């Protein structure tokens, strides 16, 4: 099993030990662009044309609700790939 597959498996299991950089890597691989607040906030917004923006705080550990948001993105991207 590749590292990528292991990372996706941890996201699907809603693992509590995921790091911000791991979620960023997954979102960017699906075409999301990270925007940092210019006011020094610890929250980062990921945007992709035609999709809802996702805001994730850069705190460790990442709360389950944010992992679930990324899980839903991965599920929709996989579903779109299967329909293509």
ZASE-935854 format. One record per atom (N, C-alpha, C, O, CB): residue in one letter; atom name; x, y, z. Coordinates in Angstrom, 2 decimals, always signed. Glycine has a CB too. Layout:
% ZASE-935854
PT  residuo  atomo     east    north       up
PT        a     CA        X        Y        Z
...
//
This chain:
% ZASE-935854
PT  residuo  atomo     east    north       up
PT        x      N    +0.86    -1.17    +0.00
PT        x     CA    +0.00    +0.00    +0.00
PT        x      C    +0.90    +1.24    +0.00
PT        x      O    +1.81    +1.35    +0.83
PT        x     CB    -0.97    +0.00    +1.23
PT        x      N    +0.65    +2.15    -0.92
PT        x     CA    +1.48    +3.35    -1.04
PT        x      C    +1.19    +4.33    +0.10
PT        x      O    +0.19    +4.21    +0.81
PT        x     CB    +1.24    +4.02    -2.39
PT        x      N    +2.08    +5.31    +0.26
PT        x     CA    +1.88    +6.33    +1.29
PT        x      C    +0.60    +7.11    +1.03
PT        x      O    -0.12    +7.46    +1.96
PT        x     CB    +3.08    +7.29    +1.34
PT        x      N    +0.31    +7.36    -0.24
PT        x     CA    -0.90    +8.10    -0.60
PT        x      C    -2.14    +7.32    -0.17
PT        x      O    -3.08    +7.89    +0.40
PT        x     CB    -0.94    +8.38    -2.12
PT        x      N    -2.14    +6.02    -0.45
PT        x     CA    -3.28    +5.18    -0.06
PT        x      C    -3.44    +5.13    +1.45
PT        x      O    -4.56    +5.13    +1.96
PT        x     CB    -3.10    +3.76    -0.62
PT        x      N    -2.32    +5.08    +2.18
PT        x     CA    -2.37    +5.08    +3.64
PT        x      C    -2.94    +6.39    +4.16
PT        x      O    -3.72    +6.40    +5.11
PT        x     CB    -0.99    +4.82    +4.23
PT        x      N    -2.54    +7.50    +3.54
PT        x     CA    -3.06    +8.81    +3.95
PT        x      C    -4.56    +8.89    +3.71
PT        x      O    -5.30    +9.35    +4.58
PT        x     CB    -2.33    +9.94    +3.19
PT        x      N    -5.01    +8.44    +2.55
PT        x     CA    -6.44    +8.45    +2.26
PT        x      C    -7.21    +7.54    +3.21
PT        x      O    -8.32    +7.87    +3.62
PT        x     CB    -6.70    +8.03    +0.82
PT        x      N    -6.62    +6.40    +3.56
PT        x     CA    -7.27    +5.48    +4.51
PT        x      C    -7.41    +6.15    +5.88
PT        x      O    -8.43    +5.97    +6.55
PT        x     CB    -6.46    +4.18    +4.64
PT        x      N    -6.40    +6.90    +6.29
PT        x     CA    -6.49    +7.61    +7.57
PT        x      C    -7.56    +8.69    +7.52
PT        x      O    -8.25    +8.93    +8.52
PT        x     CB    -5.14    +8.24    +7.94
PT        x      N    -7.72    +9.34    +6.38
PT        x     CA    -8.77   +10.36    +6.24
PT        x      C   -10.13    +9.70    +6.29
PT        x      O   -11.03   +10.20    +6.96
PT        x     CB    -8.60   +11.17    +4.91
PT        x      N   -10.30    +8.59    +5.58
PT        x     CA   -11.60    +7.90    +5.57
PT        x      C   -11.96    +7.34    +6.94
PT        x      O   -13.14    +7.21    +7.26
PT        x     CB   -11.59    +6.78    +4.55
PT        x      N   -10.96    +7.01    +7.75
PT        x     CA   -11.25    +6.50    +9.09
PT        x      C   -11.41    +7.64   +10.10
PT        x      O   -11.61    +7.40   +11.29
PT        x     CB   -10.13    +5.56    +9.54
PT        x      N   -11.31    +8.88    +9.62
PT        x     CA   -11.42   +10.08   +10.46
PT        x      C   -10.41   +10.03   +11.61
PT        x      O   -10.74   +10.30   +12.77
PT        x     CB   -12.84   +10.22   +11.02
PT        x      N    -9.19    +9.70   +11.26
PT        x     CA    -8.10    +9.59   +12.23
PT        x      C    -7.90   +10.90   +12.97
PT        x      O    -8.07   +11.98   +12.40
PT        x     CB    -6.80    +9.17   +11.53
PT        x      N    -7.55   +10.81   +14.24
PT        x     CA    -7.34   +11.99   +15.07
PT        x      C    -5.91   +12.49   +15.01
PT        x      O    -5.60   +13.55   +15.56
PT        x     CB    -7.72   +11.70   +16.50
PT        x      N    -5.03   +11.76   +14.36
PT        x     CA    -3.62   +12.15   +14.36
PT        x      C    -3.14   +12.73   +13.03
PT        x      O    -1.95   +12.70   +12.72
PT        x     CB    -2.77   +10.96   +14.71
PT        x      N    -4.07   +13.27   +12.24
PT        x     CA    -3.68   +13.90   +10.97
PT        x      C    -3.12   +15.29   +11.22
PT        x      O    -3.51   +15.97   +12.17
PT        x     CB    -4.89   +13.97   +10.01
PT        x      N    -2.21   +15.69   +10.37
PT        x     CA    -1.60   +17.01   +10.48
PT        x      C    -2.16   +17.92    +9.40
PT        x      O    -2.68   +17.47    +8.38
PT        x     CB    -0.06   +16.92   +10.38
PT        x      N    -2.04   +19.22    +9.65
PT        x     CA    -2.53   +20.22    +8.71
PT        x      C    -1.87   +20.01    +7.34
PT        x      O    -2.56   +20.05    +6.32
PT        x     CB    -2.24   +21.65    +9.23
PT        x      N    -0.57   +19.79    +7.32
PT        x     CA    +0.14   +19.64    +6.04
PT        x      C    -0.34   +18.43    +5.24
PT        x      O    -0.30   +18.45    +4.01
PT        x     CB    +1.63   +19.51    +6.28
PT        x      N    -0.80   +17.40    +5.92
PT        x     CA    -1.32   +16.23    +5.21
PT        x      C    -2.65   +16.57    +4.54
PT        x      O    -2.90   +16.17    +3.40
PT        x     CB    -1.50   +15.04    +6.18
PT        x      N    -3.52   +17.30    +5.25
PT        x     CA    -4.80   +17.71    +4.64
PT        x      C    -4.55   +18.68    +3.50
PT        x      O    -5.22   +18.62    +2.47
PT        x     CB    -5.73   +18.35    +5.70
PT        x      N    -3.59   +19.59    +3.68
PT        x     CA    -3.24   +20.54    +2.62
PT        x      C    -2.78   +19.80    +1.37
PT        x      O    -3.18   +20.14    +0.26
PT        x     CB    -2.14   +21.52    +3.10
PT        x      N    -1.95   +18.79    +1.56
PT        x     CA    -1.42   +18.00    +0.44
PT        x      C    -2.56   +17.35    -0.35
PT        x      O    -2.56   +17.35    -1.58
PT        x     CB    -0.44   +16.92    +0.95
PT        x      N    -3.52   +16.79    +0.37
PT        x     CA    -4.65   +16.12    -0.28
PT        x      C    -5.50   +17.13    -1.05
PT        x      O    -5.83   +16.91    -2.21
PT        x     CB    -5.53   +15.37    +0.76
PT        x      N    -5.84   +18.24    -0.40
PT        x     CA    -6.67   +19.24    -1.07
PT        x      C    -5.98   +19.82    -2.29
PT        x      O    -6.60   +19.99    -3.34
PT        x     CB    -7.03   +20.37    -0.10
PT        x      N    -4.68   +20.12    -2.17
PT        x     CA    -3.96   +20.67    -3.32
PT        x      C    -3.85   +19.66    -4.46
PT        x      O    -3.80   +20.04    -5.63
PT        x     CB    -2.56   +21.13    -2.89
PT        x      N    -3.80   +18.38    -4.13
PT        x     CA    -3.72   +17.36    -5.19
PT        x      C    -5.01   +17.31    -6.00
PT        x      O    -5.01   +16.86    -7.15
PT        x     CB    -3.42   +15.98    -4.58
PT        x      N    -6.11   +17.76    -5.41
PT        x     CA    -7.39   +17.80    -6.12
PT        x      C    -7.70   +19.18    -6.69
PT        x      O    -8.84   +19.44    -7.08
PT        x     CB    -8.51   +17.37    -5.19
PT        x      N    -6.70   +20.06    -6.76
PT        x     CA    -6.85   +21.33    -7.44
PT        x      C    -7.24   +22.51    -6.57
PT        x      O    -7.50   +23.59    -7.09
PT        x     CB    -7.85   +21.18    -8.48
PT        x      N    -7.29   +22.34    -5.27
PT        x     CA    -7.60   +23.45    -4.37
PT        x      C    -6.36   +24.30    -4.17
PT        x      O    -5.25   +23.78    -4.13
PT        x     CB    -8.13   +22.93    -3.01
PT        x      N    -6.55   +25.60    -4.06
PT        x     CA    -5.46   +26.55    -3.81
PT        x      C    -5.61   +27.09    -2.40
PT        x      O    -6.71   +27.46    -1.98
PT        x     CB    -5.46   +27.70    -4.86
PT        x      N    -4.51   +27.14    -1.66
PT        x     CA    -4.55   +27.62    -0.28
PT        x      C    -4.37   +29.13    -0.26
PT        x      O    -3.45   +29.67    -0.88
PT        x     CB    -3.46   +26.92    +0.57
PT        x      N    -5.25   +29.80    +0.48
PT        x     CA    -5.16   +31.24    +0.68
PT        x      C    -5.00   +31.50    +2.17
PT        x      O    -5.79   +31.02    +2.98
PT        x     CB    -6.42   +31.98    +0.11
PT        x      N    -3.96   +32.26    +2.53
PT        x     CA    -3.74   +32.61    +3.93
PT        x      C    -4.33   +33.99    +4.19
PT        x      O    -4.32   +34.86    +3.31
PT        x     CB    -2.23   +32.58    +4.30
PT        x      N    -4.84   +34.18    +5.38
PT        x     CA    -5.37   +35.48    +5.76
PT        x      C    -4.22   +36.48    +5.85
PT        x      O    -3.12   +36.15    +6.29
PT        x     CB    -6.12   +35.39    +7.11
PT        x      N    -4.48   +37.69    +5.42
PT        x     CA    -3.45   +38.74    +5.48
PT        x      C    -3.37   +39.38    +6.86
PT        x      O    -2.51   +40.22    +7.11
PT        x     CB    -3.73   +39.81    +4.42
PT        x      N    -4.27   +38.98    +7.75
PT        x     CA    -4.31   +39.58    +9.08
PT        x      C    -3.62   +38.69   +10.11
PT        x      O    -3.75   +38.95   +11.31
PT        x     CB    -5.75   +39.85    +9.50
PT        x      N    -2.90   +37.68    +9.69
PT        x     CA    -2.16   +36.83   +10.61
PT        x      C    -2.99   +35.76   +11.29
PT        x      O    -2.57   +35.22   +12.32
PT        x     CB    -1.53   +37.66   +11.62
PT        x      N    -4.14   +35.44   +10.75
PT        x     CA    -4.99   +34.40   +11.34
PT        x      C    -4.37   +33.03   +11.14
PT        x      O    -3.57   +32.82   +10.22
PT        x     CB    -6.40   +34.45   +10.72
PT        x      N    -4.74   +32.09   +11.99
PT        x     CA    -4.24   +30.73   +11.86
PT        x      C    -5.15   +29.88   +10.99
PT        x      O    -4.93   +28.67   +10.86
PT        x     CB    -4.09   +30.08   +13.23
PT        x      N    -6.16   +30.49   +10.39
PT        x     CA    -7.09   +29.76    +9.53
PT        x      C    -6.71   +29.96    +8.06
PT        x      O    -6.38   +31.07    +7.63
PT        x     CB    -8.56   +30.23    +9.78
PT        x      N    -6.75   +28.87    +7.33
PT        x     CA    -6.41   +28.89    +5.90
PT        x      C    -7.62   +28.42    +5.11
PT        x      O    -8.29   +27.46    +5.49
PT        x     CB    -5.17   +28.01    +5.59
PT        x      N    -7.89   +29.12    +4.02
PT        x     CA    -9.02   +28.79    +3.17
PT        x      C    -8.52   +28.16    +1.88
PT        x      O    -7.59   +28.67    +1.25
PT        x     CB    -9.88   +30.05    +2.87
PT        x      N    -9.13   +27.05    +1.52
PT        x     CA    -8.80   +26.35    +0.29
PT        x      C    -9.94   +26.56    -0.69
PT        x      O   -11.10   +26.32    -0.36
PT        x     CB    -8.55   +24.82    +0.55
PT        x      N    -9.60   +27.02    -1.89
PT        x     CA   -10.62   +27.32    -2.90
PT        x      C   -10.33   +26.57    -4.20
PT        x      O    -9.18   +26.36    -4.59
PT        x     CB   -10.70   +28.83    -3.15
PT        x      N   -11.44   +26.19    -4.83
PT        x     CA   -11.37   +25.57    -6.16
PT        x      C   -12.58   +26.08    -6.93
PT        x      O   -13.69   +26.08    -6.40
PT        x     CB   -11.35   +23.98    -6.07
PT        x      N   -12.39   +26.51    -8.17
PT        x     CA   -13.53   +27.00    -8.95
PT        x      C   -14.65   +25.97    -9.02
PT        x      O   -14.41   +24.80    -9.30
PT        x     CB   -13.09   +27.38   -10.36
PT        x      N   -15.87   +26.41    -8.75
PT        x     CA   -17.03   +25.55    -8.81
PT        x      C   -17.28   +24.73    -7.55
PT        x      O   -18.21   +23.92    -7.52
PT        x     CB   -16.89   +24.64    -9.96
PT        x      N   -16.47   +24.93    -6.52
PT        x     CA   -16.62   +24.18    -5.27
PT        x      C   -16.70   +25.14    -4.09
PT        x      O   -16.23   +26.27    -4.15
PT        x     CB   -15.44   +23.19    -5.08
PT        x      N   -17.31   +24.64    -3.02
PT        x     CA   -17.39   +25.43    -1.79
PT        x      C   -15.99   +25.59    -1.20
PT        x      O   -15.21   +24.64    -1.20
PT        x     CB   -18.34   +24.75    -0.76
PT        x      N   -15.65   +26.79    -0.70
PT        x     CA   -14.35   +26.93    -0.03
PT        x      C   -14.35   +26.17    +1.29
PT        x      O   -15.39   +26.00    +1.93
PT        x     CB   -14.03   +28.43    +0.22
PT        x      N   -13.18   +25.71    +1.68
PT        x     CA   -13.01   +24.98    +2.93
PT        x      C   -11.99   +25.74    +3.77
PT        x      O   -10.89   +26.02    +3.32
PT        x     CB   -12.53   +23.49    +2.67
PT        x      N   -12.37   +26.08    +4.99
PT        x     CA   -11.47   +26.78    +5.91
PT        x      C   -11.04   +25.82    +7.01
PT        x      O   -11.87   +25.20    +7.68
PT        x     CB   -12.14   +28.04    +6.50
PT        x      N    -9.73   +25.72    +7.19
PT        x     CA    -9.16   +24.81    +8.18
PT        x      C    -8.16   +25.58    +9.04
PT        x      O    -7.29   +26.26    +8.50
PT        x     CB    -8.48   +23.57    +7.50
PT        x      N    -8.29   +25.49   +10.37
PT        x     CA    -7.29   +26.14   +11.24
PT        x      C    -6.01   +25.31   +11.28
PT        x      O    -6.05   +24.08   +11.21
PT        x     CB    -7.86   +26.34   +12.67
PT        x      N    -4.90   +26.00   +11.38
PT        x     CA    -3.61   +25.30   +11.43
PT        x      C    -3.27   +25.02   +12.89
PT        x      O    -2.35   +25.62   +13.45
PT        x     CB    -2.48   +26.13   +10.73
PT        x      N    -4.02   +24.12   +13.48
PT        x     CA    -3.79   +23.66   +14.85
PT        x      C    -3.55   +22.17   +14.81
PT        x      O    -4.08   +21.47   +13.95
PT        x     CB    -4.99   +24.01   +15.80
PT        x      N    -2.75   +21.70   +15.72
PT        x     CA    -2.49   +20.27   +15.79
PT        x      C    -2.99   +19.76   +17.13
PT        x      O    -2.70   +20.41   +18.13
PT        x     CB    -0.97   +19.95   +15.60
PT        x      N    -3.69   +18.70   +17.24
PT        x     CA    -4.18   +17.89   +16.13
PT        x      C    -5.39   +18.54   +15.46
PT        x      O    -6.08   +19.37   +16.07
PT        x     CB    -4.55   +16.48   +16.62
PT        x      N    -5.64   +18.16   +14.23
PT        x     CA    -6.78   +18.66   +13.48
PT        x      C    -8.05   +18.03   +14.04
PT        x      O    -8.11   +16.82   +14.26
PT        x     CB    -6.62   +18.36   +11.95
PT        x      N    -9.05   +18.85   +14.26
PT        x     CA   -10.32   +18.33   +14.78
PT        x      C   -11.02   +17.47   +13.72
PT        x      O   -10.85   +17.66   +12.52
PT        x     CB   -11.24   +19.49   +15.23
PT        x      N   -11.79   +16.54   +14.23
PT        x     CA   -12.47   +15.57   +13.37
PT        x      C   -13.37   +16.23   +12.32
PT        x      O   -13.49   +15.72   +11.21
PT        x     CB   -13.30   +14.63   +14.23
PT        x      N   -14.01   +17.35   +12.65
PT        x     CA   -14.93   +18.01   +11.72
PT        x      C   -14.20   +18.45   +10.45
PT        x      O   -14.77   +18.41    +9.36
PT        x     CB   -15.61   +19.22   +12.39
PT        x      N   -12.94   +18.89   +10.58
PT        x     CA   -12.18   +19.33    +9.42
PT        x      C   -11.70   +18.13    +8.59
PT        x      O   -11.66   +18.20    +7.36
PT        x     CB   -10.97   +20.18    +9.86
PT        x      N   -11.36   +17.05    +9.25
PT        x     CA   -10.98   +15.81    +8.54
PT        x      C   -12.18   +15.32    +7.75
PT        x      O   -12.04   +14.84    +6.62
PT        x     CB   -10.47   +14.71    +9.53
PT        x      N   -13.37   +15.42    +8.34
PT        x     CA   -14.60   +14.99    +7.66
PT        x      C   -14.85   +15.84    +6.41
PT        x      O   -15.31   +15.32    +5.39
PT        x     CB   -15.81   +15.07    +8.61
PT        x      N   -14.57   +17.14    +6.48
PT        x     CA   -14.74   +18.00    +5.30
PT        x      C   -13.83   +17.53    +4.16
PT        x      O   -14.25   +17.46    +3.01
PT        x     CB   -14.43   +19.47    +5.64
PT        x      N   -12.59   +17.21    +4.50
PT        x     CA   -11.65   +16.74    +3.47
PT        x      C   -12.07   +15.37    +2.96
PT        x      O   -11.93   +15.09    +1.77
PT        x     CB   -10.20   +16.68    +4.04
PT        x      N   -12.59   +14.52    +3.83
PT        x     CA   -13.08   +13.20    +3.42
PT        x      C   -14.19   +13.35    +2.36
PT        x      O   -14.21   +12.62    +1.37
PT        x     CB   -13.61   +12.40    +4.64
PT        x      N   -15.09   +14.29    +2.58
PT        x     CA   -16.18   +14.52    +1.62
PT        x      C   -15.64   +15.01    +0.28
PT        x      O   -16.16   +14.64    -0.77
PT        x     CB   -17.18   +15.54    +2.18
PT        x      N   -14.60   +15.83    +0.30
PT        x     CA   -13.97   +16.29    -0.94
PT        x      C   -13.38   +15.10    -1.69
PT        x      O   -13.58   +14.95    -2.89
PT        x     CB   -12.87   +17.35    -0.65
PT        x      N   -12.66   +14.24    -0.97
PT        x     CA   -12.04   +13.07    -1.59
PT        x      C   -13.11   +12.16    -2.19
PT        x      O   -12.97   +11.68    -3.31
PT        x     CB   -11.18   +12.28    -0.57
PT        x      N   -14.19   +11.93    -1.44
PT        x     CA   -15.28   +11.08    -1.95
PT        x      C   -15.87   +11.66    -3.22
PT        x      O   -16.12   +10.92    -4.17
PT        x     CB   -16.37   +10.92    -0.88
PT        x      N   -16.11   +12.97    -3.26
PT        x     CA   -16.71   +13.56    -4.45
PT        x      C   -15.75   +13.53    -5.63
PT        x      O   -16.18   +13.35    -6.77
PT        x     CB   -17.15   +15.00    -4.17
PT        x      N   -14.46   +13.70    -5.37
PT        x     CA   -13.47   +13.65    -6.45
PT        x      C   -13.37   +12.22    -7.01
PT        x      O   -13.26   +12.03    -8.22
PT        x     CB   -12.09   +14.13    -5.96
PT        x      N   -13.39   +11.23    -6.13
PT        x     CA   -13.34    +9.83    -6.58
PT        x      C   -14.57    +9.52    -7.40
PT        x      O   -14.49    +8.86    -8.44
PT        x     CB   -13.22    +8.85    -5.38
PT        x      N   -15.73    +9.98    -6.93
PT        x     CA   -16.99    +9.75    -7.65
PT        x      C   -16.95   +10.41    -9.02
PT        x      O   -17.41    +9.82   -10.00
PT        x     CB   -18.19   +10.27    -6.84
PT        x      N   -16.42   +11.63    -9.10
PT        x     CA   -16.32   +12.33   -10.39
PT        x      C   -15.38   +11.60   -11.34
PT        x      O   -15.64   +11.54   -12.54
PT        x     CB   -15.84   +13.76   -10.18
PT        x      N   -14.29   +11.04   -10.81
PT        x     CA   -13.36   +10.29   -11.64
PT        x      C   -14.01    +9.03   -12.22
PT        x      O   -13.75    +8.64   -13.36
PT        x     CB   -12.12    +9.92   -10.84
PT        x      N   -14.86    +8.39   -11.40
PT        x     CA   -15.54    +7.17   -11.85
PT        x      C   -16.58    +7.47   -12.92
PT        x      O   -16.83    +6.64   -13.79
PT        x     CB   -16.20    +6.46   -10.66
PT        x      N   -17.18    +8.65   -12.87
PT        x     CA   -18.20    +9.03   -13.84
PT        x      C   -17.60    +9.54   -15.15
PT        x      O   -18.32    +9.70   -16.13
PT        x     CB   -19.11   +10.09   -13.25
PT        x      N   -16.32    +9.79   -15.17
PT        x     CA   -15.68   +10.32   -16.37
PT        x      C   -15.19    +9.23   -17.27
PT        x      O   -14.63    +9.50   -18.33
PT        x     CB   -14.53   +11.22   -16.00
//
